Amino acid sequence: MVLYLENTAQGPRVKVRDSTFQYQTDTEGTRWIFRYDYLRESPDVHPSMHLHVRGILTDQCPPSDTTLERLHFPTNRISIEAVIRLLIEQFHIQANQPVEIWRPLLTESETAFLQISHRSTSGPAS
């Protein structure tokens, strides 16, 4: 995550310029399964908020010369709390605390994030 400080009407706030959340099976990060990217201001035509999935297409899908991992699936902003919940509940990664501790904490933290999160369109205006 790349953070910066911005003065707002509510006082100074730490904001996210860009972030990447990646689930991988190696320590180097070359064998990733999915990756979520957020760019506050996208420098190209890709959605500023998007998901990459590494996998194999089971049916022909245009463009046929592009691998699935190179496609940018548009999303809304995804919180780190949502990624943690996905890893615990869907990928069965062991949590450090029991469910009655981590679930309410994630919900409270994610609710605060959703109230102030920046959301942009899925691509450039022109």
Backbone as a chain_set.jsonl record, in Angstrom:
{"seq": "MVLYLENTAQGPRVKVRDSTFQYQTDTEGTRWIFRYDYLRESPDVHPSMHLHVRGILTDQCPPSDTTLERLHFPTNRISIEAVIRLLIEQFHIQANQPVEIWRPLLTESETAFLQISHRSTSGPAS", "coords": {"N": [[0.844, -1.171, 0.0], [0.512, 2.204, -0.799], [0.58, 5.107, 0.894], [-0.677, 8.414, 1.689], [-0.817, 11.7, 3.164], [-3.582, 13.808, 3.508], [-5.132, 16.958, 3.736], [-8.353, 17.492, 4.953], [-11.819, 18.523, 5.286], [-12.495, 17.445, 7.69], [-10.13, 17.354, 8.986], [-6.62, 16.281, 8.934], [-6.114, 13.363, 6.933], [-5.132, 9.998, 6.417], [-4.642, 8.603, 3.311], [-5.118, 6.186, 0.664], [-3.0, 5.783, -2.03], [-2.302, 3.805, -3.899], [-2.749, 0.23, -3.981], [-2.014, -3.256, -3.558], [-3.233, -6.449, -3.17], [-2.4, -9.742, -2.726], [-2.744, -13.216, -3.132], [-0.676, -15.905, -2.721], [1.375, -18.819, -3.461], [4.025, -19.086, -2.899], [7.074, -17.723, -1.452], [8.349, -15.769, -2.945], [6.472, -14.552, -4.561], [5.834, -15.114, -7.173], [4.178, -17.184, -7.854], [1.282, -16.623, -7.845], [-2.25, -16.654, -7.04], [-4.595, -15.087, -7.016], [-4.972, -11.559, -7.523], [-5.594, -8.34, -6.347], [-5.817, -5.076, -7.471], [-5.552, -1.62, -6.783], [-5.676, 1.631, -7.917], [-5.59, 4.969, -7.278], [-5.619, 6.915, -9.258], [-5.762, 5.852, -12.384], [-3.261, 5.177, -14.803], [-3.788, 4.351, -17.385], [-6.036, 2.65, -19.695], [-7.131, 0.63, -18.176], [-9.379, -0.495, -15.58], [-9.369, 1.378, -12.548], [-9.717, -0.016, -10.229], [-9.334, -3.331, -9.906], [-9.395, -6.919, -10.511], [-7.215, -9.667, -10.806], [-7.009, -12.962, -12.005], [-5.349, -15.956, -11.771], [-5.448, -18.613, -13.797], [-6.818, -21.279, -15.806], [-8.525, -21.013, -18.807], [-11.464, -22.732, -19.582], [-13.045, -22.737, -21.771], [-13.135, -21.346, -25.104], [-12.312, -17.969, -25.259], [-12.536, -14.677, -26.237], [-10.087, -12.03, -25.932], [-8.319, -14.42, -27.788], [-5.546, -14.644, -27.693], [-4.757, -13.755, -25.242], [-3.886, -14.388, -21.889], [-5.733, -15.527, -19.026], [-4.841, -14.33, -16.626], [-3.947, -11.836, -17.461], [-6.12, -10.267, -17.905], [-8.234, -7.6, -16.748], [-10.452, -7.542, -14.39], [-13.115, -5.521, -13.556], [-13.825, -3.988, -10.393], [-15.304, -2.812, -7.309], [-13.847, -0.777, -4.696], [-11.911, -2.822, -2.639], [-11.628, -3.896, 0.61], [-8.908, -4.485, 2.919], [-9.83, -5.992, 4.968], [-11.888, -7.483, 3.747], [-10.363, -9.13, 2.112], [-8.895, -10.559, 4.018], [-11.027, -11.907, 5.278], [-11.91, -13.482, 3.083], [-9.628, -15.145, 2.721], [-9.584, -16.571, 5.152], [-12.197, -17.744, 5.312], [-12.763, -18.887, 2.749], [-10.374, -19.917, 1.645], [-9.452, -21.302, 3.749], [-7.41, -20.503, 5.539], [-5.672, -20.41, 8.557], [-6.878, -18.509, 11.234], [-5.566, -16.16, 13.648], [-6.99, -15.694, 15.91], [-10.014, -16.724, 17.654], [-13.191, -17.245, 15.959], [-15.269, -15.707, 17.127], [-13.92, -13.482, 17.912], [-12.384, -12.416, 15.675], [-14.311, -12.029, 13.578], [-16.284, -9.967, 14.426], [-14.452, -7.833, 14.777], [-13.334, -7.51, 12.187], [-15.672, -6.797, 10.807], [-16.408, -4.356, 12.058], [-14.139, -2.756, 11.486], [-14.138, -2.842, 8.65], [-16.589, -1.619, 8.094], [-16.076, 1.03, 8.906], [-14.098, 1.668, 7.011], [-15.611, 1.517, 4.598], [-17.259, 3.72, 4.862], [-15.633, 5.897, 4.332], [-14.223, 5.398, 2.024], [-12.643, 5.952, -1.13], [-14.124, 5.985, -4.274], [-14.058, 5.284, -7.664], [-14.822, 5.651, -11.225], [-15.081, 2.852, -13.541], [-13.224, 3.126, -15.497], [-11.275, 5.365, -17.667], [-12.509, 8.723, -18.359], [-12.401, 9.685, -20.922]], "CA": [[0.0, 0.0, 0.0], [1.185, 3.497, -0.796], [-0.288, 6.024, 1.63], [-0.295, 9.819, 1.757], [-1.606, 12.496, 4.089], [-4.318, 14.883, 2.831], [-5.976, 17.785, 4.596], [-9.768, 17.457, 4.589], [-12.658, 19.331, 6.167], [-12.494, 16.771, 8.99], [-8.752, 17.331, 9.468], [-5.737, 15.441, 8.114], [-6.482, 11.95, 6.792], [-4.254, 9.131, 5.652], [-5.378, 8.037, 2.18], [-4.399, 5.191, -0.13], [-2.746, 6.154, -3.426], [-2.499, 2.54, -4.599], [-2.518, -0.953, -3.162], [-2.108, -4.563, -4.178], [-3.395, -7.576, -2.267], [-2.125, -10.918, -3.542], [-2.648, -14.515, -2.474], [0.328, -16.635, -3.477], [1.785, -20.083, -2.862], [5.472, -19.069, -2.683], [7.532, -16.519, -0.756], [8.809, -14.779, -3.92], [5.32, -13.865, -5.15], [5.694, -15.414, -8.595], [3.123, -18.186, -8.017], [0.094, -16.049, -7.237], [-3.522, -17.237, -7.45], [-5.383, -13.921, -7.394], [-4.395, -10.284, -7.11], [-6.475, -7.182, -6.449], [-5.063, -3.831, -7.602], [-6.284, -0.354, -6.684], [-4.916, 2.841, -8.235], [-6.491, 6.112, -7.13], [-5.699, 7.494, -10.605], [-5.198, 4.882, -13.309], [-2.529, 5.839, -15.888], [-4.146, 3.808, -18.694], [-7.458, 2.349, -19.885], [-7.599, -0.407, -17.266], [-10.113, 0.031, -14.423], [-8.471, 1.698, -11.435], [-9.941, -1.069, -9.239], [-9.54, -4.541, -10.696], [-8.993, -8.219, -9.999], [-6.554, -10.593, -11.728], [-7.146, -14.346, -11.58], [-4.466, -16.857, -12.518], [-6.142, -19.868, -13.997], [-6.888, -21.753, -17.18], [-9.86, -20.936, -19.382], [-11.925, -24.042, -20.033], [-13.694, -22.51, -23.053], [-12.54, -20.28, -25.904], [-12.78, -16.662, -24.808], [-11.731, -13.622, -26.841], [-9.156, -12.274, -27.04], [-7.732, -15.749, -27.609], [-4.105, -14.594, -27.464], [-4.527, -13.212, -23.907], [-4.114, -15.325, -20.796], [-6.7, -15.063, -18.036], [-4.194, -13.47, -15.628], [-3.682, -10.507, -18.026], [-7.38, -9.52, -17.965], [-8.492, -6.733, -15.591], [-11.87, -7.607, -14.054], [-13.421, -4.348, -12.731], [-14.444, -4.187, -9.083], [-15.29, -1.639, -6.438], [-12.735, -0.889, -3.754], [-11.959, -3.982, -1.756], [-10.879, -3.624, 1.838], [-8.019, -5.543, 3.393], [-10.68, -6.844, 5.797], [-12.57, -8.422, 2.852], [-9.366, -10.104, 1.675], [-8.635, -11.431, 5.174], [-12.205, -12.776, 5.419], [-11.837, -14.44, 1.976], [-8.569, -16.125, 2.986], [-9.98, -17.433, 6.274], [-13.432, -18.502, 5.087], [-12.804, -19.617, 1.481], [-9.115, -20.629, 1.424], [-9.214, -22.042, 4.999], [-6.187, -20.073, 6.204], [-5.919, -20.377, 9.999], [-6.884, -17.198, 11.894], [-4.816, -16.12, 14.91], [-7.958, -15.553, 16.993], [-11.253, -17.465, 17.379], [-14.17, -16.573, 15.104], [-16.036, -14.692, 17.871], [-13.059, -12.301, 18.047], [-12.004, -11.789, 14.41], [-15.446, -11.6, 12.741], [-16.768, -8.632, 14.789], [-13.401, -6.836, 14.532], [-13.29, -7.247, 10.75], [-16.889, -6.084, 10.428], [-16.305, -2.979, 12.549], [-13.099, -2.066, 10.731], [-14.579, -2.708, 7.263], [-17.666, -0.625, 8.076], [-15.417, 2.345, 8.941], [-13.458, 1.84, 5.708], [-16.628, 1.758, 3.568], [-17.823, 5.057, 5.045], [-14.722, 6.953, 3.856], [-13.425, 4.935, 0.888], [-12.718, 6.634, -2.423], [-14.597, 5.105, -5.333], [-14.007, 5.951, -8.958], [-15.449, 4.909, -12.311], [-14.335, 1.657, -13.936], [-12.252, 3.447, -16.549], [-11.11, 6.799, -17.904], [-13.673, 9.443, -18.878], [-12.28, 9.883, -22.388]], "C": [[0.89, 1.235, 0.0], [0.197, 4.498, -0.204], [0.226, 7.449, 1.506], [-1.242, 10.538, 2.699], [-2.268, 13.63, 3.317], [-5.151, 15.645, 3.847], [-7.399, 17.75, 4.067], [-10.536, 18.37, 5.536], [-12.719, 18.736, 7.577], [-11.098, 16.729, 9.617], [-7.891, 16.445, 8.589], [-6.187, 13.98, 8.115], [-5.403, 11.224, 6.012], [-5.105, 8.504, 4.555], [-4.478, 7.077, 1.412], [-4.251, 5.713, -1.555], [-2.891, 4.923, -4.317], [-2.199, 1.384, -3.652], [-2.656, -2.206, -4.013], [-2.221, -5.596, -3.075], [-3.255, -8.819, -3.131], [-2.089, -12.157, -2.668], [-1.741, -15.377, -3.335], [0.737, -17.9, -2.736], [3.289, -20.165, -2.642], [5.872, -17.768, -1.989], [7.976, -15.425, -1.721], [7.663, -13.995, -4.559], [5.133, -14.129, -6.629], [4.589, -16.438, -8.872], [1.852, -17.704, -7.319], [-1.151, -16.688, -7.835], [-4.499, -16.134, -7.854], [-4.685, -12.672, -6.871], [-5.434, -9.193, -7.334], [-5.593, -5.94, -6.485], [-6.003, -2.641, -7.502], [-5.309, 0.778, -6.984], [-5.881, 4.014, -8.125], [-6.691, 6.799, -8.475], [-4.996, 6.55, -11.568], [-4.493, 5.59, -14.465], [-2.918, 5.345, -17.278], [-5.63, 3.465, -18.733], [-7.986, 1.263, -18.96], [-8.379, 0.217, -16.112], [-9.152, 0.284, -13.261], [-8.604, 0.683, -10.302], [-10.229, -2.342, -10.017], [-8.932, -5.771, -10.036], [-8.33, -9.002, -11.122], [-6.728, -12.001, -11.147], [-6.208, -15.186, -12.43], [-5.174, -18.193, -12.596], [-6.126, -20.231, -15.466], [-8.333, -21.63, -17.641], [-10.26, -22.32, -19.884], [-12.662, -23.944, -21.362], [-12.971, -21.388, -23.787], [-13.146, -18.947, -25.486], [-11.934, -15.584, -25.468], [-11.215, -12.67, -25.778], [-8.365, -13.556, -26.8], [-6.234, -15.726, -27.356], [-3.754, -14.026, -26.087], [-4.79, -14.291, -22.867], [-5.06, -14.697, -19.781], [-6.077, -14.076, -17.054], [-3.904, -12.064, -16.147], [-4.954, -9.661, -18.135], [-7.591, -8.76, -16.665], [-9.994, -6.724, -15.326], [-12.209, -6.43, -13.144], [-14.133, -4.737, -11.434], [-14.672, -2.827, -8.445], [-14.064, -1.765, -5.548], [-12.948, -2.087, -2.868], [-11.093, -3.67, -0.554], [-9.947, -4.778, 2.163], [-8.81, -6.509, 4.278], [-11.414, -7.889, 4.942], [-11.61, -9.504, 2.372], [-9.043, -11.081, 2.809], [-9.795, -12.413, 5.363], [-12.217, -13.858, 4.324], [-10.811, -15.53, 2.266], [-8.965, -17.09, 4.098], [-11.154, -18.335, 5.889], [-13.425, -19.34, 3.81], [-11.539, -20.435, 1.205], [-8.671, -21.406, 2.668], [-7.843, -21.761, 5.614], [-6.519, -19.91, 7.692], [-5.839, -18.953, 10.541], [-6.114, -17.284, 13.203], [-5.732, -16.034, 16.126], [-9.2, -16.367, 16.658], [-12.257, -16.594, 16.615], [-14.95, -15.479, 15.845], [-15.215, -13.434, 18.157], [-12.857, -11.639, 16.683], [-13.189, -11.322, 13.568], [-15.97, -10.22, 13.146], [-15.717, -7.531, 14.536], [-13.293, -6.493, 13.055], [-14.504, -6.443, 10.304], [-16.832, -4.622, 10.85], [-15.293, -2.174, 11.731], [-13.521, -1.84, 9.277], [-15.7, -1.686, 7.132], [-17.088, 0.789, 8.083], [-14.751, 2.649, 7.602], [-14.486, 2.22, 4.643], [-17.239, 3.151, 3.669], [-16.936, 6.148, 4.456], [-13.979, 6.582, 2.581], [-13.707, 5.743, -0.381], [-13.169, 5.626, -3.464], [-14.616, 5.883, -6.641], [-14.737, 5.122, -10.007], [-14.558, 3.748, -12.725], [-13.331, 1.903, -15.047], [-12.165, 4.941, -16.762], [-12.335, 7.425, -18.552], [-13.597, 9.651, -20.4], [-11.171, 9.041, -22.954]], "O": [[1.892, 1.295, 0.712], [-0.89, 4.704, -0.744], [1.409, 7.673, 1.252], [-2.331, 10.049, 2.997], [-1.604, 14.337, 2.56], [-5.795, 15.05, 4.711], [-7.629, 17.953, 2.874], [-9.965, 18.922, 6.476], [-12.968, 19.455, 8.544], [-10.915, 16.124, 10.674], [-8.378, 15.907, 7.594], [-6.585, 13.434, 9.144], [-4.831, 11.766, 5.066], [-6.163, 7.94, 4.831], [-3.252, 7.143, 1.495], [-5.238, 6.044, -2.211], [-3.528, 4.987, -5.368], [-1.492, 1.542, -2.656], [-3.324, -2.21, -5.047], [-1.406, -5.621, -2.153], [-3.921, -8.938, -4.159], [-1.483, -12.156, -1.597], [-1.993, -15.564, -4.525], [0.483, -18.042, -1.54], [3.789, -21.215, -2.235], [5.089, -16.819, -1.947], [7.98, -14.252, -1.346], [7.872, -12.884, -5.045], [4.351, -13.439, -7.282], [4.116, -16.544, -10.003], [1.405, -18.294, -6.336], [-1.137, -17.191, -8.958], [-5.151, -16.223, -8.895], [-3.915, -12.721, -5.911], [-6.072, -9.134, -8.385], [-4.723, -5.768, -5.631], [-7.101, -2.648, -8.059], [-4.243, 0.867, -6.375], [-6.895, 4.04, -8.822], [-7.802, 7.217, -8.801], [-3.769, 6.46, -11.567], [-5.06, 6.511, -15.054], [-2.417, 5.877, -18.269], [-6.398, 3.937, -17.895], [-9.189, 0.998, -18.959], [-8.079, 1.338, -15.702], [-8.235, -0.501, -13.022], [-7.685, 0.542, -9.495], [-11.242, -2.435, -10.709], [-8.088, -5.681, -9.144], [-8.815, -9.008, -12.254], [-6.607, -12.198, -9.938], [-6.262, -15.14, -13.659], [-5.462, -18.82, -11.576], [-5.486, -19.557, -16.273], [-9.253, -22.082, -16.959], [-9.469, -22.998, -20.54], [-12.884, -24.962, -22.017], [-12.279, -20.577, -23.171], [-14.366, -18.824, -25.374], [-10.717, -15.57, -25.279], [-11.891, -12.515, -24.761], [-7.805, -13.748, -25.72], [-5.693, -16.706, -26.845], [-2.576, -13.833, -25.788], [-5.781, -15.017, -22.944], [-5.167, -13.474, -19.695], [-6.714, -13.089, -16.684], [-3.637, -11.17, -15.344], [-4.876, -8.467, -18.425], [-7.176, -9.219, -15.601], [-10.73, -5.976, -15.97], [-11.649, -6.335, -12.053], [-14.927, -5.677, -11.391], [-14.269, -1.803, -8.997], [-13.326, -2.746, -5.635], [-14.06, -2.332, -2.399], [-9.952, -3.229, -0.697], [-10.171, -5.91, 1.734], [-8.501, -7.699, 4.335], [-11.55, -9.042, 5.353], [-11.998, -10.664, 2.239], [-8.932, -12.286, 2.584], [-9.575, -13.605, 5.582], [-12.504, -15.02, 4.609], [-11.096, -16.713, 2.076], [-8.71, -18.29, 4.001], [-11.112, -19.545, 6.112], [-14.029, -20.412, 3.788], [-11.608, -21.509, 0.609], [-7.644, -22.085, 2.648], [-7.195, -22.663, 6.143], [-7.547, -19.327, 8.035], [-4.841, -18.264, 10.328], [-6.019, -18.356, 13.802], [-5.294, -16.278, 17.25], [-9.427, -16.675, 15.489], [-12.173, -15.366, 16.63], [-15.26, -14.441, 15.262], [-15.766, -12.427, 18.6], [-13.12, -10.446, 16.531], [-13.08, -10.296, 12.897], [-16.094, -9.357, 12.277], [-16.068, -6.424, 14.127], [-13.173, -5.321, 12.699], [-14.376, -5.512, 9.509], [-17.179, -3.741, 10.064], [-15.569, -1.042, 11.334], [-13.286, -0.763, 8.728], [-15.749, -0.955, 6.142], [-17.56, 1.653, 7.344], [-14.835, 3.775, 7.114], [-14.256, 3.148, 3.868], [-17.689, 3.703, 2.665], [-17.433, 7.22, 4.113], [-13.175, 7.377, 2.094], [-14.836, 6.15, -0.656], [-12.636, 4.517, -3.521], [-15.127, 7.001, -6.708], [-15.215, 4.024, -9.718], [-13.404, 3.67, -12.305], [-12.656, 0.973, -15.489], [-12.886, 5.707, -16.123], [-13.112, 6.739, -19.216], [-14.623, 9.778, -21.069], [-10.923, 9.075, -24.159]]}, "num_chains": 1, "name": "protein.A"}
